[in-house]
């Protein structure tokens, strides 16, 4: 007999910080059937209370004037951490030590050394770690993977290209934490390149590239924070991946995956244009028609509906893993820390290549 | 009063060689209202005669058992040359010396040195030169350019990516001229990369890149001919372009053009999926919706109808230029040799980068 599902006791979240993205994830926690919010902490008690009120928190949810108070609260099972990247090491490690499961906003750390400290703390405390890369949890992502795994229709992976950019505007470029060297030193590489790199690793079944070479040239602000960059990733078996990420270009969210026998593209991979349905497009075994006029067969559109927004599915998956640990004594799920670490390794390699005048950087696992 | 259109006397084409692509271009010449076919030459008279018969040539068209005979025929105004690339230098120069206008199949030459000899011969004889890059002549191409030129909706060009690949199959990889070092030494770079490079230059208003760096790694056949490769192009103003071309991946024909304020993509740029209509897709001034759920506004599809297939429009444009020269004493149109030469320069730089272990190659005009 298969093991019964974990009981539907909701995992109780505390939120550390009132970042804008926390509004979206708060909604997701409340939408997720196995999750709820019991506390929010900010450096300002008033800010925390206002956030709880404005985002429909349960009346019983507590507002705290510090992050520590959330971590000390015995009613909190798990924390969601949307703080600036430079604060992740301190607060994620502390959360883990306090036996709180950790849902960590991306970019997860300033470098893989920091992430390894976070992961070690989670491992040591037996708490689940997951980064908040929402698109991984859309049912479209699994359907696309099914196509990529189809030997007849897709075949050997040959090339991947991904873009994530948005035009952040003058105010953002002056004031946002994502362009401040002391807060989010990875800039556009951490905020947008993270998704492109994850997309490439996802397409490659999480095989790491052999070398990573940043594309000439990257763009920087006056403080040296990356505003746009790209890279090419070279793999052992000859496949090639490229990406481009930016704070200076129109909002664009692309993955294009080319195989020997097929091709897949998706134009809204980070955040679906529509919340309830995600489209993707495939061509398989495509040939030129007679006289090379047109092609056969035509490309097809696939629409994948979802009952919950992808971020609520993320929370639901995370909470399900938490419940398996707390109620059934299961091991933590290693997939999530593993792919988070691989993503960070490639982020680091791109950064190193930029810092070393666009030389290829060898990636060692 | 505006000058009258040239008279509708058809430009009389001779065709040199019976390559498969010549079937498509023969149809295009016969579809073009200002063009006709008067001769075809092959090394085999029987082959030439059969080609004429099987491709609906006018009954008066002459079949010759040599290429020279076509060039000697005083009824031939212009030649279409679909020969293997290694033969272009000899036959295009000879055609120009015989005062025949030259429509030259791509890749136009093995290197820019050869192309310069061809262009000098055309210039010296006052004959029109054009390469047979068909998609340049689809009305969609001009409409897309209109979007890219729109400061408000597209803005500064930031990044371009292009793919052209087809899975040529085992027979092709054994026997086709496009993988023979003595016939088409540029392999996939010449046959498919040509289009990607043209697409990038087209998007960049034919500004040449500052450096070109091939992507690690390219793939080769046993004779050292390129079967797949890619490159990144670095421009003076910070924009970045990348492309990937291959004989080993599914038929895919993409341009994606990213600007500060907009984004354009086209999925069948080389050969439209449908002959009579070409779609493209744009996003402009795209923002995340409230709570970063979805985007505003939605991307839009644009459908551009064409009365004639793009290759017939190419022939019509070429013949129109020929008639302006022959009937009105006009100068040759310099746009076509100029962009052909720039395309070849970038092809050469990619090849040089591959040959020099993927080092950046400085492009000097």
HADDOCK unambig.tbl for C-alpha pairs under 7 A between the chains (distance, minus, plus):
assign (segid A and resid 23 and name CA) (segid B and resid 291 and name CA) 6.89 0.50 0.50
assign (segid A and resid 24 and name CA) (segid B and resid 291 and name CA) 5.61 0.50 0.50
assign (segid A and resid 158 and name CA) (segid B and resid 249 and name CA) 6.82 0.50 0.50
assign (segid A and resid 167 and name CA) (segid B and resid 260 and name CA) 6.49 0.50 0.50
assign (segid A and resid 215 and name CA) (segid B and resid 232 and name CA) 6.81 0.50 0.50
assign (segid A and resid 216 and name CA) (segid B and resid 234 and name CA) 5.77 0.50 0.50
assign (segid A and resid 217 and name CA) (segid B and resid 234 and name CA) 6.63 0.50 0.50
assign (segid A and resid 217 and name CA) (segid B and resid 238 and name CA) 6.12 0.50 0.50
assign (segid A and resid 232 and name CA) (segid B and resid 215 and name CA) 6.80 0.50 0.50
assign (segid A and resid 234 and name CA) (segid B and resid 216 and name CA) 5.73 0.50 0.50
assign (segid A and resid 234 and name CA) (segid B and resid 217 and name CA) 6.63 0.50 0.50
assign (segid A and resid 238 and name CA) (segid B and resid 217 and name CA) 6.13 0.50 0.50
assign (segid A and resid 248 and name CA) (segid B and resid 260 and name CA) 5.86 0.50 0.50
assign (segid A and resid 249 and name CA) (segid B and resid 158 and name CA) 6.83 0.50 0.50
assign (segid A and resid 249 and name CA) (segid B and resid 258 and name CA) 6.67 0.50 0.50
assign (segid A and resid 249 and name CA) (segid B and resid 259 and name CA) 5.54 0.50 0.50
assign (segid A and resid 249 and name CA) (segid B and resid 260 and name CA) 3.94 0.50 0.50
assign (segid A and resid 249 and name CA) (segid B and resid 261 and name CA) 6.27 0.50 0.50
assign (segid A and resid 250 and name CA) (segid B and resid 258 and name CA) 6.95 0.50 0.50
assign (segid A and resid 250 and name CA) (segid B and resid 259 and name CA) 6.14 0.50 0.50
assign (segid A and resid 250 and name CA) (segid B and resid 260 and name CA) 5.18 0.50 0.50
assign (segid A and resid 250 and name CA) (segid B and resid 261 and name CA) 4.78 0.50 0.50
assign (segid A and resid 250 and name CA) (segid B and resid 262 and name CA) 5.07 0.50 0.50
assign (segid A and resid 250 and name CA) (segid B and resid 263 and name CA) 6.49 0.50 0.50
assign (segid A and resid 250 and name CA) (segid B and resid 285 and name CA) 6.41 0.50 0.50
assign (segid A and resid 250 and name CA) (segid B and resid 286 and name CA) 6.25 0.50 0.50
assign (segid A and resid 251 and name CA) (segid B and resid 286 and name CA) 5.50 0.50 0.50
assign (segid A and resid 251 and name CA) (segid B and resid 287 and name CA) 6.40 0.50 0.50
assign (segid A and resid 258 and name CA) (segid B and resid 249 and name CA) 6.66 0.50 0.50
assign (segid A and resid 258 and name CA) (segid B and resid 250 and name CA) 6.95 0.50 0.50
assign (segid A and resid 259 and name CA) (segid B and resid 249 and name CA) 5.52 0.50 0.50
assign (segid A and resid 259 and name CA) (segid B and resid 250 and name CA) 6.15 0.50 0.50
assign (segid A and resid 260 and name CA) (segid B and resid 167 and name CA) 6.48 0.50 0.50
assign (segid A and resid 260 and name CA) (segid B and resid 248 and name CA) 5.87 0.50 0.50
assign (segid A and resid 260 and name CA) (segid B and resid 249 and name CA) 3.93 0.50 0.50
assign (segid A and resid 260 and name CA) (segid B and resid 250 and name CA) 5.17 0.50 0.50
assign (segid A and resid 261 and name CA) (segid B and resid 249 and name CA) 6.25 0.50 0.50
assign (segid A and resid 261 and name CA) (segid B and resid 250 and name CA) 4.76 0.50 0.50
assign (segid A and resid 262 and name CA) (segid B and resid 250 and name CA) 5.06 0.50 0.50
assign (segid A and resid 263 and name CA) (segid B and resid 250 and name CA) 6.49 0.50 0.50
assign (segid A and resid 271 and name CA) (segid B and resid 293 and name CA) 6.87 0.50 0.50
assign (segid A and resid 271 and name CA) (segid B and resid 294 and name CA) 6.08 0.50 0.50
assign (segid A and resid 272 and name CA) (segid B and resid 294 and name CA) 5.73 0.50 0.50
assign (segid A and resid 273 and name CA) (segid B and resid 294 and name CA) 4.32 0.50 0.50
assign (segid A and resid 273 and name CA) (segid B and resid 295 and name CA) 5.49 0.50 0.50
assign (segid A and resid 274 and name CA) (segid B and resid 294 and name CA) 5.39 0.50 0.50
assign (segid A and resid 275 and name CA) (segid B and resid 293 and name CA) 6.66 0.50 0.50
assign (segid A and resid 275 and name CA) (segid B and resid 294 and name CA) 6.29 0.50 0.50
assign (segid A and resid 285 and name CA) (segid B and resid 250 and name CA) 6.41 0.50 0.50
assign (segid A and resid 286 and name CA) (segid B and resid 250 and name CA) 6.26 0.50 0.50
assign (segid A and resid 286 and name CA) (segid B and resid 251 and name CA) 5.50 0.50 0.50
assign (segid A and resid 287 and name CA) (segid B and resid 251 and name CA) 6.42 0.50 0.50
assign (segid A and resid 291 and name CA) (segid B and resid 23 and name CA) 6.90 0.50 0.50
assign (segid A and resid 291 and name CA) (segid B and resid 24 and name CA) 5.63 0.50 0.50
assign (segid A and resid 293 and name CA) (segid B and resid 271 and name CA) 6.88 0.50 0.50
assign (segid A and resid 293 and name CA) (segid B and resid 275 and name CA) 6.65 0.50 0.50
assign (segid A and resid 294 and name CA) (segid B and resid 271 and name CA) 6.06 0.50 0.50
assign (segid A and resid 294 and name CA) (segid B and resid 272 and name CA) 5.72 0.50 0.50
assign (segid A and resid 294 and name CA) (segid B and resid 273 and name CA) 4.30 0.50 0.50
assign (segid A and resid 294 and name CA) (segid B and resid 274 and name CA) 5.37 0.50 0.50
assign (segid A and resid 294 and name CA) (segid B and resid 275 and name CA) 6.28 0.50 0.50
assign (segid A and resid 295 and name CA) (segid B and resid 273 and name CA) 5.51 0.50 0.50
